[in-house]
Amino acid sequence: MGWLGASKTFGVPQATLSRKSQGNDKDKELGRYQTTFATDQETDLEATSELAVRNGIDNRFNKKIKMTGELFLHWLKHFKKHANPSPEKKVLVLVDRHSSHVLSYAKETGIVMMSFHPHCTHRLQSLDVTFFAPLKTFYNQEVSKWLRTHPGRVVTQYQTATLFSETYGKAATNQNAVSGFAKTEI
């Protein structure tokens, strides 16, 4: 992809892409958004995460930790507490994969688990199909509108909550939820 294609795809001026690729303007952000953490803060978080991993301490910033059977069972118990399923009032949980020892707990408590076929979850997940795609579109529209009404400014974490709250209601509708299951044929 050339400068022109990248510029059109990502909405960043060609001159900015060229400057960034040559290593100039390292202190400026690319595009219209600022990062959540400064570069030195991210470096500190990564170092802290690595230190925690070396000492056997779980942490939220560890990218290597996967959802294990024990961790999923812990989450499933938390879910049961709040969803309140029973063998008479079952609840459906859609998962990528699951551990077999979790199935017996789920069956006893009225949780029906449906596992997606490997390598096709991106096509089947109803939230991806009908919630996150519209949410992303609506959010980008709100950001564009905000940027037009506030020329010369960038969206920071201080505007994110307001912009998100204005878009969430448009995407999180009963109609979207129903159509998500219909589109994925679940």
Order of alpha helices (4+ residues) and beta strands (2+ residues): alpha-alpha-alpha-alpha-beta-alpha-beta-alpha-alpha-alpha-alpha
